[in-house]
Amino acid sequence: LESKYKPGYGVDGAEEKSSSSSYVSRLESKYKPGYGVDKDEYMQSPSRIDHHNLENDRDDDIGSEDVGVFTIDDVHAFNVGRKLSTFFSIRNNSLYPGFLPKELADSISFSSSEIPKILKFFSIPAASQKAKVVKDTIRKCELEPVKGETKICATSLESMLEFVRNALGPDVDFELISTNHPTMTTPILQSYTITEPPREIKSPKKVACHPLPYLYTIYMCHYDTYETKIFKVALVGDNGDKVDALIVCHIDTSAWSPKHVAFSLLGTKPGIPVCHTFTEGHGVWIQASTIAAI
């Protein structure tokens, strides 16, 4: 297991981020949109994962645009040629192991009551940082869903697809969409120009999936009864980086914490729509649908 499925949470000096900018460092460590579960952020603050409950302790000099948080009116005003000063993190795929085969994944304990057994099975010291990540991820998966939400922590690809199929319908063709930036090599805060009108991706039902750091691949997938809208926006950075950004808009945020940092960034309150970009590696499963410009 150890040689075949490299853990995605290891702390290695050679894997630290190369940016020397303290501003970009704060963006990367504190304000990744959505569930933001890349390795370094998760280790620093596991409680930040849930975008419904992210509390306001932001730096005052960081704005909503910097971290990809917008109102729905902002998104509708994304005209060709408009510039956005924003930040996109980069997923280091070498830090994330692959899915285990379902039969193997199902045979391994995955519950807080079995944590000592899990640590012993993988020969992980109980006081280590690796053990902390194991505990935090399992406990996150065991949190009760918010009102109207259905979720799963899928420990295999088969489990994830079964959840998506049950959510979208057994006879429905579905596909995964996400943010793509194939030319980007360094995560920097820069100015991006919108090159195409935003495209709303219509799907009657949607399932969002977010990778969690663990000993093998885990995805937290969820859907809820509240309305969401999703858009794709084509951008090009001042340095030539091309990004096809996925933006998810939560139309009803009444169940979110009033202390959520998005409300502070946008100057709004629960119940008001909040839109945010999805970081690379996070995605939304949708029914096969038509993509229309707005």
Backbone hydrogen bonds, N-H to C=O, Kabsch-Sander energy under -0.5 kcal/mol:
donor,donor_aa,acceptor,acceptor_aa,energy
5,Y,1,L,-2.8
6,K,4,K,-0.6
8,G,214,Y,-1.5
12,D,10,G,-0.7
15,E,12,D,-2.1
16,E,13,G,-1.3
25,S,21,S,-2.2
26,R,22,S,-2.1
27,L,23,Y,-2.0
28,E,24,V,-2.7
29,S,25,S,-2.4
30,K,26,R,-2.0
31,Y,26,R,-0.5
31,Y,27,L,-1.8
36,G,33,P,-1.2
42,Y,38,D,-2.4
43,M,39,K,-2.1
44,Q,40,D,-1.7
45,S,41,E,-2.5
48,R,45,S,-1.9
49,I,46,P,-1.7
51,H,49,I,-0.7
53,N,50,D,-1.6
56,N,259,K,-1.2
57,D,55,E,-1.1
62,I,59,D,-1.7
63,G,61,D,-0.6
67,V,63,G,-1.0
67,V,64,S,-0.5
68,G,65,E,-1.2
69,V,64,S,-2.7
70,F,275,C,-2.8
75,V,71,T,-1.7
76,H,72,I,-2.1
77,A,73,D,-1.1
77,A,74,D,-0.7
78,F,75,V,-1.7
79,N,77,A,-2.1
81,G,194,I,-3.0
82,R,79,N,-2.2
84,L,192,Y,-3.2
86,T,84,L,-0.9
86,T,190,Q,-2.0
87,F,66,D,-1.1
88,F,188,I,-0.6
92,N,90,I,-0.5
93,N,91,R,-1.1
95,L,92,N,-2.1
96,Y,93,N,-1.4
100,L,155,T,-0.6
105,A,101,P,-3.0
106,D,102,K,-3.0
107,S,103,E,-0.7
107,S,104,L,-0.7
108,I,104,L,-0.5
108,I,105,A,-1.2
114,E,111,S,-1.4
115,I,112,S,-1.2
118,I,114,E,-2.5
119,L,115,I,-2.8
120,K,116,P,-2.0
121,F,117,K,-2.4
122,F,118,I,-2.1
123,S,120,K,-1.0
124,I,119,L,-3.0
128,S,125,P,-1.7
132,K,128,S,-1.5
133,V,129,Q,-2.1
134,V,130,K,-2.2
135,K,131,A,-2.5
136,D,132,K,-2.7
137,T,133,V,-2.5
138,I,134,V,-2.2
139,R,135,K,-2.4
140,K,136,D,-2.2
141,C,137,T,-2.2
142,E,138,I,-1.2
143,L,140,K,-1.2
149,E,146,V,-2.3
150,T,223,Y,-3.1
152,I,221,C,-2.3
154,A,152,I,-0.7
154,A,219,Y,-2.8
160,M,156,S,-2.0
161,L,157,L,-2.6
162,E,158,E,-2.1
163,F,159,S,-2.0
164,V,160,M,-2.4
165,R,161,L,-2.6
166,N,162,E,-2.3
167,A,163,F,-1.9
168,L,164,V,-2.8
169,G,165,R,-2.3
172,V,169,G,-1.4
175,E,286,I,-2.3
177,I,284,V,-2.4
179,T,282,H,-0.6
180,N,244,D,-2.0
183,T,242,K,-0.6
184,M,181,H,-1.3
188,I,186,T,-0.8
190,Q,86,T,-1.9
190,Q,188,I,-0.7
192,Y,84,L,-3.6
193,T,236,V,-2.8
194,I,82,R,-2.7
195,T,234,A,-2.3
196,E,234,A,-0.8
199,R,232,K,-2.7
200,E,198,P,-0.6
200,E,292,A,-2.6
201,I,230,I,-2.7
202,K,200,E,-0.8
202,K,290,T,-1.2
207,V,285,W,-2.2
208,A,222,H,-2.2
209,C,283,G,-2.9
210,H,220,M,-2.2
212,L,218,I,-2.7
217,T,98,G,-1.4
218,I,212,L,-0.7
219,Y,154,A,-2.0
220,M,210,H,-3.0
221,C,152,I,-2.7
221,C,219,Y,-0.8
222,H,208,A,-2.4
223,Y,150,T,-2.2
225,T,148,G,-1.4
229,K,249,C,-2.3
230,I,201,I,-0.5
231,F,247,I,-2.7
232,K,199,R,-2.2
233,V,245,A,-2.3
235,L,243,V,-3.1
236,V,193,T,-1.6
237,G,241,D,-3.6
238,D,191,S,-1.7
240,G,237,G,-2.1
243,V,235,L,-2.3
244,D,180,N,-3.1
245,A,233,V,-2.7
245,A,243,V,-0.7
247,I,231,F,-2.8
247,I,245,A,-0.5
248,V,276,H,-2.7
249,C,229,K,-3.5
250,H,248,V,-0.5
250,H,274,V,-3.3
251,I,227,E,-1.9
251,I,249,C,-0.8
252,D,227,E,-0.7
253,T,251,I,-0.6
256,W,253,T,-1.8
257,S,52,H,-2.9
260,H,257,S,-2.0
261,V,54,L,-1.5
263,F,260,H,-1.0
264,S,260,H,-1.1
265,L,261,V,-2.8
266,L,262,A,-2.5
267,G,263,F,-1.5
268,T,263,F,-1.8
272,I,269,K,-2.0
274,V,250,H,-1.9
275,C,70,F,-2.9
276,H,248,V,-2.3
277,T,68,G,-2.0
278,F,246,L,-2.4
282,H,279,T,-2.0
283,G,209,C,-2.2
284,V,177,I,-2.5
285,W,207,V,-3.7
286,I,175,E,-2.8
287,Q,205,K,-0.7
288,A,173,D,-2.2
292,A,200,E,-2.2
292,A,290,T,-0.6
294,I,198,P,-2.2
